[in-house]
Amino acid sequence: MNMLDDEDDQSFHATRDGYSHLSDVEWDAVERMGSTMGIHAVSVMLEDLNRDAQHATIAKFTQNELDAEREKVALLHQQGSEQADLLREQGAQQFELLRQQQAAAGESMHSRRPETLKIDIYKYRGVEEDSLLRWFVELDDAIRARRIDDGDMQVAFAQSNLAGRAKTWALGLKLHDPYAFESLKDFKSRLR
């Protein structure tokens, strides 16, 4: 019996009735063989082979398909493993880079902003029982501990530690001239 219903038609139209000894799985394989090897080759094969040889040929074709699919799966698995390893390595590198950047940022923050020690000093009031010399020593120590380097800030800090007559005197000078004290040294000499 001929496999093709219409020999001029290039699509594979096998008559299932002529090969009823083939299982549904085997018939699916025959159709795949037709799309792989060509309709004419499959038709000749089925006509020339006895039933046992047909089963064996179809089984070998199916086994070759399975082997090819297993190779694809193995290759995909290998590629997936390689990509996973690469991603792990890249992730570790990015983590290390981020850790280094954070460490560098932390170090730069510490270098820009050194820790200071807050030393309290008593308020100088300008009365006889207050020792101006002692207040100057405490003031210089507090300025160094707080790391106040700017001259205007040193004068402002000194003024913030005045009280009573001394504060009134300093504010009176600043009201007339906002730049009355050029430096801490000038402030101290005028306060004496």
C-alpha positions as CSV (number, residue, x, y, z in Angstrom):
1,M,0.0,0.0,0.0
2,N,1.3,3.5,-0.9
3,M,1.9,5.9,2.0
4,L,0.9,9.0,0.0
5,D,-2.7,9.8,-0.8
6,D,-1.6,12.2,-3.5
7,E,2.0,11.8,-4.8
8,D,2.1,15.4,-6.2
9,D,1.3,16.8,-2.7
10,Q,4.6,17.4,-0.8
11,S,2.9,17.2,2.6
12,F,3.1,13.8,4.5
13,H,-0.3,12.1,4.3
14,A,0.4,8.5,5.3
15,T,-2.6,6.2,5.6
16,R,-2.6,4.9,9.1
17,D,-4.8,1.9,8.1
18,G,-2.0,0.4,6.0
19,Y,0.3,0.3,9.1
20,S,-2.0,-0.6,11.9
21,H,0.7,-2.7,13.4
22,L,2.5,0.5,14.4
23,S,1.5,2.0,17.8
24,D,0.4,5.6,18.1
25,V,3.8,6.6,19.5
26,E,5.5,4.8,16.5
27,W,3.2,6.5,14.0
28,D,4.1,9.9,15.6
29,A,7.7,9.0,15.0
30,V,7.0,8.1,11.4
31,E,5.5,11.5,10.8
32,R,8.6,13.2,12.4
33,M,10.8,11.0,10.2
34,G,8.9,12.3,7.2
35,S,9.6,16.0,8.1
36,T,13.2,15.2,8.9
37,M,14.3,12.7,6.2
38,G,11.7,13.5,3.5
39,I,8.4,11.9,2.6
40,H,9.8,9.8,-0.2
41,A,12.5,8.2,1.9
42,V,10.1,7.3,4.7
43,S,7.6,5.9,2.2
44,V,10.3,3.7,0.5
45,M,11.6,2.6,4.0
46,L,8.2,1.5,5.2
47,E,7.5,-0.4,1.9
48,D,10.8,-2.1,1.8
49,L,11.1,-3.2,5.4
50,N,9.2,-6.0,7.1
51,R,7.3,-5.3,10.3
52,D,10.2,-6.1,12.7
53,A,12.6,-4.0,10.7
54,Q,10.1,-1.1,10.7
55,H,9.8,-1.3,14.5
56,A,13.6,-1.4,14.9
57,T,14.1,1.5,12.5
58,I,11.5,3.6,14.2
59,A,12.9,2.7,17.6
60,K,16.4,3.7,16.5
61,F,15.0,7.0,15.1
62,T,13.2,7.7,18.4
63,Q,16.4,6.8,20.4
64,N,18.4,9.2,18.2
65,E,15.9,11.9,18.9
66,L,16.1,11.3,22.6
67,D,19.9,11.3,22.5
68,A,19.9,14.6,20.6
69,E,17.5,16.1,23.2
70,R,19.6,14.8,26.1
71,E,22.6,16.5,24.5
72,K,20.7,19.7,24.2
73,V,19.6,19.5,27.9
74,A,23.2,18.6,29.0
75,L,24.5,21.6,27.0
76,L,21.9,23.9,28.4
77,H,22.6,22.6,31.9
78,Q,26.3,23.2,31.4
79,Q,25.7,26.7,30.0
80,G,23.3,27.4,32.9
81,S,25.9,26.3,35.4
82,E,28.6,28.4,33.8
83,Q,26.3,31.4,33.8
84,A,25.4,30.8,37.4
85,D,29.1,30.6,38.3
86,L,29.7,33.8,36.4
87,L,26.8,35.5,38.1
88,R,28.0,34.4,41.5
89,E,31.5,35.7,40.7
90,Q,30.2,39.0,39.4
91,G,28.0,39.4,42.4
92,A,30.9,38.7,44.7
93,Q,33.0,41.3,42.8
94,Q,30.2,43.9,43.0
95,F,29.8,43.2,46.7
96,E,33.5,43.6,47.3
97,L,33.5,46.9,45.3
98,L,30.5,48.2,47.2
99,R,32.2,47.2,50.5
100,Q,35.4,49.0,49.4
101,Q,33.4,52.1,48.4
102,Q,31.5,52.2,51.7
103,A,34.8,51.8,53.6
104,A,36.4,54.6,51.6
105,A,33.3,56.8,52.1
106,G,33.5,56.0,55.8
107,E,37.2,56.9,56.0
108,S,36.7,60.1,54.0
109,M,33.8,61.1,56.3
110,H,36.1,60.5,59.3
111,S,39.0,62.5,57.7
112,R,36.7,65.4,56.8
113,R,35.0,65.4,60.2
114,P,37.3,64.5,63.0
115,E,35.9,63.7,66.4
116,T,35.9,66.6,68.7
117,L,35.9,66.8,72.5
118,K,33.4,69.1,74.1
119,I,35.0,70.9,77.0
120,D,32.8,73.1,79.1
121,I,34.2,76.4,80.4
122,Y,32.8,78.7,82.9
123,K,31.2,82.0,81.8
124,Y,33.5,85.0,82.3
125,R,31.5,87.8,83.9
126,G,34.1,90.5,84.2
127,V,34.0,90.8,88.0
128,E,37.0,90.8,90.3
129,E,36.6,87.3,91.6
130,D,36.8,85.9,88.0
131,S,40.3,85.1,86.8
132,L,40.7,86.4,83.3
133,L,43.9,84.4,82.8
134,R,42.3,81.2,83.9
135,W,39.4,81.8,81.6
136,F,41.8,82.4,78.6
137,V,43.5,79.1,79.3
138,E,40.2,77.2,79.5
139,L,39.0,79.1,76.4
140,D,42.1,78.1,74.4
141,D,41.8,74.4,75.5
142,A,38.1,74.3,74.5
143,I,38.8,75.8,71.1
144,R,41.6,73.2,70.4
145,A,39.4,70.3,71.7
146,R,36.5,71.4,69.5
147,R,38.9,71.9,66.5
148,I,37.6,75.4,65.8
149,D,40.1,76.7,63.2
150,D,38.2,79.7,61.8
151,G,39.1,83.0,63.4
152,D,35.5,84.4,63.3
153,M,34.2,81.2,64.8
154,Q,36.8,81.4,67.6
155,V,35.7,84.9,68.5
156,A,32.0,83.8,68.4
157,F,32.8,80.9,70.7
158,A,34.6,83.1,73.1
159,Q,31.7,85.6,73.1
160,S,29.2,82.8,73.8
161,N,31.1,82.1,77.0
162,L,30.8,85.6,78.4
163,A,28.2,86.7,80.9
164,G,27.2,89.8,82.8
165,R,29.4,92.9,82.3
166,A,31.8,91.2,79.9
167,K,29.0,90.1,77.6
168,T,27.4,93.6,77.7
169,W,30.8,95.2,76.8
170,A,31.4,92.8,73.8
171,L,27.9,93.2,72.5
172,G,28.1,97.0,72.8
173,L,31.3,97.0,70.6
174,K,29.7,94.6,68.0
175,L,26.6,96.9,67.8
176,H,28.8,99.8,66.7
177,D,31.1,97.7,64.5
178,P,30.1,94.1,63.5
179,Y,33.8,93.5,62.7
180,A,35.1,95.0,66.0
181,F,37.2,91.9,66.7
182,E,39.6,90.9,63.9
183,S,40.8,87.8,65.6
184,L,40.8,85.9,68.9
185,K,44.1,87.6,69.8
186,D,42.5,91.0,69.2
187,F,39.4,90.0,71.3
188,K,41.6,88.9,74.2
189,S,43.8,92.0,74.1
190,R,40.7,94.3,74.1
191,L,39.0,92.3,76.9
192,R,42.0,92.8,79.2
